[in-house]
Amino acid sequence: MIPDGLRAAVEAHLGRVLSAESVGGGSINRAARLRTADGPVFIKYHPRSPAGMFAAEARGLDALRRAAAGLVIPRVLARGDAREGVPAWLALEWLEPAAPSPADDERLGRGLAALHRSPVAGWGWEEPNFIGSLPQANDTASSWPEFWRLRRLGPQLDLARRAGRLPAAGSEWARLMERLPDLLAAAEEDGPSLLHGDLWSGNRMQTTDGPALIDPAVYRGHREVDLAMAELFGGFGARFGAAYREAWPLAPGYPTRRAIYQLYYLLVHVNLFGGGYVAQTASTLRGALGS
């Protein structure tokens, strides 16, 4: 169920692969459950993954694992870069799925708040990484509004503009950019947090050990970014958001900030999947501007 060259590369790190079966791996990568002498292993791979994608993911998982008290983060076991006949790959601890429950939503909310409270400094990250298959710049900035303008909205807007899919008029985007220092002022009060960075429902799992986070796009940013993404497409129970707010209440004005943060992920979807997200992006922009 996996290419022979990939099997050999994995065995060089993890020992003999006794069997392999395909499993769900998201919308981009292929994935399999490997049976080894030391137990099951999850592996994801892609024959044309962008250079450095799995390396950045592995370092992000390690960072989350060090900070995420109360949440399950899979251990990175090994990885390999693409070479002749072998795709890039990443091997992780196998997480045994379990049925979700409201109690797990509450644990996830409280665990995410605890993760966000772990002490970090500065806006950004030590290296670029990826959001889906798109590059994500993480160069530090002197303020959060500057970071959001230069590293998040700006690059995605440029991509959409070049593809002829720019949602809404350029003047509306310009107005939003001008107002970011005021609209995102609460972020400076909160300070930076370690973010998962791509917290949609497909990147959380319920396991026999509790709620788990996978497939991150890690950086240091405003904590509400993770909440905004979690609320964009649904899939999280009501106790998730309530438990988070009980652990760490949000400042007034969150609905506007949520719209601003969701714009980034909507633009990513415009650039990855096309025009089906253009109308929703334009509508969210109007909401962020209060029009």
Salt bridges, closest charged atoms under 4 A:
GLU21 OE2 - ARG33 NH1 3.90
GLU57 OE2 - LYS44 NZ 2.95
ASP81 OD1 - ARG79 NH1 2.93
GLU93 OE1 - ARG65 NH1 3.91
GLU93 OE1 - ARG75 NE 3.79
ASP105 OD1 - ARG204 NH2 3.13
GLU106 OE2 - ARG110 NE 3.54
GLU106 OE1 - ARG239 NH2 3.38
GLU126 OE2 - ARG220 NH1 2.94
GLU127 OE2 - ARG59 NE 2.77
ASP158 OD1 - ARG161 NH1 3.05
ASP190 OD2 - HIS222 NE2 2.79
ASP190 OD2 - ARG223 NE 3.09
ASP215 OD1 - LYS44 NZ 2.68
GLU224 OE1 - HIS222 ND1 3.70
GLU224 OE1 - ARG257 NE 2.59
ASP226 OD2 - HIS116 NE2 2.89
GLU231 OE2 - ARG245 NH2 3.30
GLU231 OE1 - ARG258 NH1 2.82
GLU246 OE1 - ARG110 NH2 2.84
GLU246 OE2 - ARG239 NH1 3.30
